Amino acid sequence: MKVATVHSRCECQVHLSAELDEQRVALRGWAVDYRKCQLAAPANTIGAERERFDVGWACPFCTRNTLRSFTGSALVFREPAAKAS
């Protein structure tokens, strides 16, 4: 399965990311702060069937719900990277 990664910033300046499958369903989300501390950030897509859709995150650092818009035609799908064992 191919995935696309979207990125944004929370209001607290934490870097938010999410992996989306080819149907634009969020597979996983994460957040990284300025110290490079990475935490899971639950992500969800809204209106994934539309060209312009939204991704919502629950920021684990400040507890805000962050909503950002993305354009489907701008997504780049790639095979997921192999996990190191």
C-alpha positions in Angstrom: 0.0 0.0 0.0 1.3 3.4 -0.9 1.2 6.3 1.6 1.5 10.1 1.4 2.8 12.2 4.3 1.3 15.6 5.1 2.9 18.2 7.5 1.7 21.2 9.4 2.4 23.2 12.5 0.2 23.4 15.6 -0.4 26.8 17.3 2.2 25.8 19.9 4.7 25.4 17.0 5.0 21.7 17.3 5.5 20.0 13.9 2.5 17.7 13.1 2.6 14.9 10.5 0.3 12.2 9.3 0.5 9.3 6.9 -2.5 8.9 4.5 -3.4 5.9 2.4 -4.5 6.2 -1.2 -8.1 6.8 -0.1 -6.8 9.7 2.1 -7.5 7.8 5.4 -5.1 8.8 8.2 -3.0 5.7 9.1 -1.0 7.4 11.9 -0.2 10.8 13.2 2.7 12.1 15.2 4.1 15.4 16.6 7.7 16.5 17.1 8.7 19.4 19.3 11.8 21.6 19.2 13.8 19.1 21.4 13.1 16.4 18.7 10.8 14.6 21.2 8.3 12.6 19.1 4.8 11.6 20.5 1.8 10.0 18.8 -0.7 12.6 17.7 -4.0 11.0 16.7 -5.0 12.2 13.2 -8.2 11.9 11.2 -9.3 13.0 7.8 -12.5 14.9 7.0 -14.0 15.1 3.6 -11.4 12.7 2.1 -13.6 12.2 -1.0 -13.3 15.8 -2.0 -10.3 17.4 -3.8 -9.8 19.8 -0.9 -10.0 17.9 2.4 -9.0 18.4 6.0 -6.7 16.6 8.4 -7.3 17.0 12.1 -4.8 16.3 14.8 -5.0 16.1 18.6 -1.7 17.8 19.7 -0.2 15.8 22.5 1.9 18.7 23.7 -0.7 21.5 24.1 -3.9 19.4 23.8 -5.3 21.6 21.0 -7.3 20.1 18.2 -5.6 21.4 15.0 -7.4 21.3 11.6 -5.6 22.0 8.3 -6.7 21.8 4.7 -4.8 19.9 1.9 -5.3 19.4 -1.8 -5.6 15.8 -3.0 -3.8 16.4 -6.3 -0.7 17.7 -4.5 -0.2 14.5 -2.5 2.8 12.3 -3.5 2.3 8.6 -2.8 5.3 6.3 -2.1 5.9 2.8 -0.8 6.4 3.1 3.0 9.9 2.9 4.2 11.0 -0.5 5.6 11.3 -0.5 9.4 14.8 -1.2 10.8 14.9 -4.3 13.0 
